[in-house]
Amino acid sequence: MRATIGTFRRTLRGQALVETALMLPIILILLLGAIDFGRLFFSWVTLHQAARIAANHASIDTTTISADIPDLIQREADGMNCTLGTPLLQYTSAGVVITSPQLSDYAHVTLTCDFSLLTPLAGLFFGDPIAMTAVSSFPVRTGVLAGPGGGGPPPPPPPEQCRTIPDFEGMSIGGARLAWTSAGFVGTFTTSADDTETVDPDSMIITPLDPECPDPLAIFNATIQIEALPSEPGPAGCEVVPNLIGMTLTDAEDAWADSAFTGTLTSVPTPGDPDAVVTAQVTAPDSSEPGITCLDPAADVEITLGDPWPDPPAAPCQVPHLIDKTRPVGQADWYAHGFAAGTFSPTNGNWKIKWQSLVGFTWVPCESEIVVDNQEP
């Protein structure tokens, strides 16, 4: 009986060893497969992250890409379980590859990687190495654009919606209003002062303050509130001298005629253009602070004339975000934002927009053209 039990136990142990020997390779293959899957997923995430970081960098700085991008990718890819191919960086405008990117063009980075498997025979089913590709795109939005050598790259142009705030120092309120309009601002100019008073630059309040328009710039539709420096009235019979600087010749003549002064207004050079702008004025007797100090009403004034105020630049239009809108709705939205006729393409089809050549919510000239598509180029 004991011999039979012992024999049975030995038989069971032998059977367990055989089963273990049979199952162990399968267990090892499954274990290696799980490890390979983890390695593959880690490499896939790292590859896509490196592509995004590289594309974002290329969209911000377009001057040092040849040196920076490969090093940046290599730092991000350290420890990745696959061999990187040569990175491909391209800039496109409206889907066409270009060599001189401008603001709102696109930077595209493509990375490839060959992943080697640890699992035996897995290559027969999945291929070994496994080729992976990651593509990332960002709009060119800031930074210094490429330019000629010698003095270094030129600074980027100000954003399309930004205008330079005029220097109002010493200018009349009436002249400041003309300067504000000539600079391309369409927002209201508010003041409680008379046109012949002198601007107080410290009283200037401009709203809104667009973060894309750093000082001394402001968005074209900003409003301004400004006041005058306090005048210094003198004794009886002393009148505050009108400040004519910044006014047109016609406005200056009218302002002088409407003032309490009876002296003569003369101009140099001899007036020929009624829109010529007053750049300086001298009174006799002298008043060094027009709009602030006073003189006898019999004082004369001589004004110096310069070129007329230039015509203001055209106001820009804001690009609507058209993604996921149907093409007809997107076309209507485009023209509702003030863009010129014939600047939207294509003009047929009822598909959903998945790509637009101009970045939504940016400001561009109203004559700009946009191309949309139902897929990214």
C-alpha positions in Angstrom: 0.0 0.0 0.0 2.8 2.3 0.9 4.6 1.6 -2.3 1.5 2.4 -4.3 1.1 5.8 -2.5 4.7 6.7 -3.0 4.6 5.7 -6.7 1.4 7.9 -7.1 3.1 10.9 -5.4 6.2 10.5 -7.7 3.9 10.4 -10.6 2.2 13.6 -9.6 5.5 15.4 -9.1 6.7 14.2 -12.5 3.4 15.4 -14.1 3.8 18.8 -12.4 7.4 19.1 -13.7 6.3 18.2 -17.2 3.4 20.7 -17.1 5.7 23.4 -15.7 8.2 22.7 -18.5 5.5 23.0 -21.1 3.9 26.2 -19.7 7.1 28.0 -18.7 7.9 29.1 -22.3 4.4 30.4 -22.8 4.5 32.3 -19.5 7.9 33.8 -20.4 6.6 34.8 -23.8 3.5 36.4 -22.3 5.7 38.2 -19.7 8.1 39.4 -22.4 5.1 40.5 -24.5 3.8 42.5 -21.6 7.2 44.1 -21.1 7.4 44.8 -24.8 4.0 46.4 -24.8 5.0 48.7 -21.9 8.2 49.6 -23.7 6.3 50.3 -26.9 3.7 52.5 -25.2 6.4 54.5 -23.4 8.3 55.0 -26.7 5.1 56.0 -28.5 4.3 58.7 -25.8 7.9 59.9 -25.7 8.1 60.2 -29.5 4.8 62.2 -29.8 5.9 64.5 -26.9 9.2 65.2 -28.5 7.5 66.0 -31.8 5.1 68.5 -30.0 7.9 70.2 -28.1 10.0 70.5 -31.3 7.2 71.9 -33.3 6.3 74.4 -30.6 9.9 75.5 -30.4 10.1 75.8 -34.2 6.9 77.9 -34.2 8.3 80.4 -31.7 11.9 80.8 -32.9 12.5 80.3 -36.7 16.1 81.5 -36.7 18.0 78.7 -34.8 16.1 75.6 -35.9 19.0 73.8 -37.6 21.0 73.6 -34.4 18.3 73.6 -31.8 15.7 71.1 -33.0 17.9 67.9 -33.2 19.4 68.6 -29.8 16.0 69.3 -28.3 14.6 66.1 -29.7 17.5 64.1 -28.6 17.2 65.4 -25.0 13.5 64.5 -24.9 14.2 61.1 -26.5 16.9 60.0 -24.0 16.0 56.6 -22.6 13.5 55.8 -25.3 13.7 52.2 -26.4 14.0 52.8 -30.2 16.3 54.3 -32.7 15.4 57.8 -34.0 15.4 58.6 -37.6 16.4 62.0 -39.0 13.8 64.7 -37.9 11.9 66.4 -40.7 11.0 70.1 -40.1 8.8 71.9 -42.7 7.0 75.3 -42.7 3.9 75.6 -44.8 1.6 78.5 -45.9 -1.8 77.5 -47.1 -0.6 73.9 -47.4 2.4 74.8 -49.5 5.9 74.1 -48.2 7.9 77.4 -47.8 11.4 78.4 -46.7 10.7 81.9 -45.2 7.9 81.5 -42.6 5.8 84.4 -41.5 3.5 84.9 -38.6 0.5 82.5 -38.8 2.2 80.0 -41.1 2.6 76.5 -39.8 5.6 74.6 -38.4 5.4 70.8 -38.9 7.8 68.3 -37.2 7.8 64.6 -38.3 9.8 62.0 -36.2 10.3 58.4 -37.0 11.6 55.6 -34.7 12.4 51.9 -35.1 11.3 49.9 -32.1 13.1 46.5 -31.5 11.1 43.7 -29.8 12.4 41.5 -27.0 9.7 38.8 -27.4 11.0 35.8 -29.4 9.3 35.2 -32.8 7.1 38.3 -32.3 8.7 39.8 -35.3 7.1 37.2 -37.5 3.7 38.6 -36.6 4.3 42.3 -36.0 7.6 42.9 -37.8 10.9 43.7 -36.2 11.7 46.5 -35.8 8.3 48.2 -35.6 8.3 51.6 -37.4 6.6 54.4 -35.5 5.9 58.0 -36.7 4.8 61.1 -34.9 3.7 64.4 -36.5 3.0 67.7 -34.8 2.0 71.1 -36.1 1.9 74.6 -34.5 1.2 78.0 -36.0 4.1 80.4 -36.2 3.0 83.0 -33.8 5.9 84.8 -32.1 9.6 85.3 -32.2 12.1 86.7 -34.6 11.7 85.9 -38.3 14.7 85.0 -40.4 16.5 88.0 -42.0 19.7 89.0 -43.7 23.0 88.8 -41.8 25.3 91.6 -40.9 23.4 93.5 -38.2 21.5 90.4 -37.0 17.9 89.5 -37.8 15.4 92.3 -37.9 12.8 92.5 -35.2 9.4 91.0 -36.0 6.8 93.5 -37.2 4.1 94.5 -34.7 0.9 92.4 -34.8 -1.6 93.6 -37.4 -4.0 94.9 -34.8 -1.5 97.1 -33.0 -0.9 100.8 -33.5 1.8 103.1 -32.2 0.5 105.5 -29.5 1.5 109.0 -30.6 3.8 111.2 -28.5 1.5 113.9 -27.2 4.1 115.8 -25.3 3.6 119.6 -25.8 0.7 119.0 -28.3 -2.7 120.7 -28.2 -5.8 118.7 -27.4 -7.0 119.3 -31.0 -3.7 118.2 -32.5 -3.7 115.1 -30.2 -7.1 114.1 -31.6 -5.8 114.3 -35.2 -2.6 112.4 -34.2 -4.7 109.6 -32.6 -6.8 109.2 -35.8 -3.8 109.4 -38.1 -2.0 106.6 -36.1 -4.9 104.3 -37.1 -6.9 104.2 -34.0 -10.7 104.0 -34.5 -11.7 104.1 -30.8 -13.2 107.2 -29.3 -11.1 110.2 -28.2 -12.6 111.6 -25.0 -11.6 114.8 -23.2 -13.3 117.6 -21.2 -10.6 120.1 -22.3 -10.8 122.7 -25.1 -8.8 122.0 -28.3 -6.4 124.8 -27.7 -5.3 123.5 -24.2 -2.1 121.5 -23.8 -2.2 117.8 -23.4 -1.3 116.3 -20.0 0.4 113.0 -21.0 0.1 111.6 -17.5 -3.7 111.8 -17.6 -3.9 109.4 -20.6 -6.0 106.3 -20.1 -6.1 103.8 -22.9 -8.5 100.8 -22.9 -8.4 97.9 -23.6 -4.7 97.0 -23.1 -4.1 94.1 -25.5 -1.3 91.8 -24.3 -0.3 91.3 -27.9 0.4 95.1 -28.1 3.1 96.0 -25.6 3.9 99.6 -24.8 4.1 101.9 -26.8 1.5 100.1 -28.9 -2.2 99.6 -28.3 -4.9 97.7 -30.2 -6.4 99.7 -33.1 -9.9 99.9 -31.6 -8.8 101.1 -28.2 -10.3 104.2 -26.7 -8.4 107.1 -25.1 -9.3 109.5 -22.3 -7.0 112.5 -21.9 -7.0 115.8 -20.1 -5.1 119.1 -20.3 -2.4 120.6 -18.1 -3.8 123.3 -15.8 -3.4 126.9 -17.2 -1.8 129.7 -15.2 -4.1 132.8 -15.6 -2.3 136.0 -15.0 -3.6 139.5 -14.1 -6.6 141.1 -15.7 -6.2 141.5 -19.4 -3.8 138.5 -19.7 -5.2 135.7 -21.9 -4.0 132.1 -22.0 -2.2 131.6 -25.3 -3.9 129.0 -27.5 -1.9 125.9 -28.2 -2.0 125.3 -32.0 0.6 122.5 -32.2 -0.6 119.4 -34.1 -3.6 121.3 -35.6 -4.0 121.7 -39.4 -3.4 125.2 -40.7 -7.1 125.7 -41.2 -8.0 124.7 -37.7 -5.1 126.8 -36.3 -6.4 129.9 -38.1 -9.9 129.3 -36.9 -8.8 128.8 -33.3 -6.7 132.0 -33.3 -9.5 134.0 -34.8 -11.9 132.6 -32.2 -9.6 133.4 -29.3 -9.4 136.7 -27.4 -6.1 137.6 -29.2 -6.1 140.5 -31.7 -2.5 140.0 -32.8 -1.5 138.7 -36.2 -1.0 135.0 -37.0 1.7 134.3 -39.6 3.1 131.0 -40.8 6.4 129.7 -42.3 6.8 128.6 -44.9 4.1 130.5 -46.7 0.9 128.4 -46.4 -0.1 126.5 -49.5 -1.8 123.4 -48.1 -4.7 124.0 -45.6 -4.0 120.5 -44.2 -0.4 121.3 -43.3 0.2 120.6 -39.6 1.5 123.1 -37.1 4.8 121.8 -35.7 5.9 124.8 -33.6 4.7 128.3 -32.6 6.4 131.4 -31.3 4.6 134.4 -29.8 5.8 138.0 -29.6 6.3 138.8 -26.8 7.4 135.2 -26.0 5.3 132.6 -24.3 7.2 129.4 -23.9 4.2 127.4 -22.7 1.2 127.8 -25.0 -2.0 126.6 -23.5 -0.6 127.2 -20.0 0.7 130.8 -19.6 -0.9 134.0 -20.7 0.0 137.2 -22.7 -1.5 140.5 -23.6 -4.2 139.9 -26.2 -2.3 142.1 -28.7 0.5 139.5 -28.9 1.3 138.1 -32.3 2.0 134.4 -33.2 4.2 132.7 -35.8 3.6 129.1 -36.6 5.8 126.6 -38.3 4.1 124.2 -40.8 5.0 120.6 -41.6 3.5 117.9 -43.7 -0.2 117.0 -43.3 -1.1 114.1 -41.0 -0.7 110.8 -43.0 -3.8 108.8 -43.9 -4.5 106.2 -41.2 -3.8 102.5 -42.0 -6.8 100.4 -42.8 -8.4 98.6 -39.8 -7.7 94.9 -39.8 -10.3 92.1 -39.6 -10.3 89.2 -37.1 -10.1 85.7 -38.5 -13.1 83.6 -37.2 -12.5 80.1 -35.9 -14.1 77.9 -38.6 -13.2 74.4 -37.4 -16.2 72.0 -37.3 -18.4 74.4 -39.0 -19.9 73.4 -42.4 -18.3 75.1 -45.4 -21.3 77.3 -46.2 -21.6 78.4 -42.6 -17.9 79.1 -42.5 -18.0 81.1 -45.6 -20.9 83.2 -44.3 -19.0 83.7 -41.0 -15.9 84.8 -42.9 -17.7 87.6 -44.7 -19.6 88.6 -41.6 -16.2 89.5 -40.1 -15.7 92.1 -42.8 -13.4 90.4 -45.2 -13.4 91.4 -48.9 -15.5 89.6 -51.5 -13.9 86.7 -53.2 -11.4 85.9 -50.5 -12.9 82.5 -49.3 -12.2 79.2 -51.0 -13.4 76.7 -52.0 -16.9 78.0 -52.7 -18.8 74.6 -53.1 -19.5 71.6 -51.0 -21.3 71.0 -47.7 -18.6 69.2 -45.7 -17.2 70.1 -42.2 -14.1 72.3 -42.0 -11.2 70.5 -40.4 -8.4 72.9 -41.4 -8.1 76.6 -42.2 -5.0 78.4 -43.6 -5.3 81.4 -41.3 -5.3 80.9 -37.5 -8.6 81.7 -35.8 -8.9 84.9 -33.7 -5.8 86.5 -35.2 -6.0 89.9 -36.9 -5.1 90.2 -40.6 -5.7 92.7 -43.4 -9.3 92.6 -44.6 -8.1 91.7 -48.1 -6.5 88.5 -46.9 -7.6 85.2 -48.5 -8.4 82.0 -46.6 -8.4 78.4 -47.8 -10.4 75.7 -45.9 -10.4 71.9 -46.2 -12.1 68.9 -44.7 -8.7 67.5 -43.6 -5.2 68.8 -42.7 -2.9 69.0 -45.6 
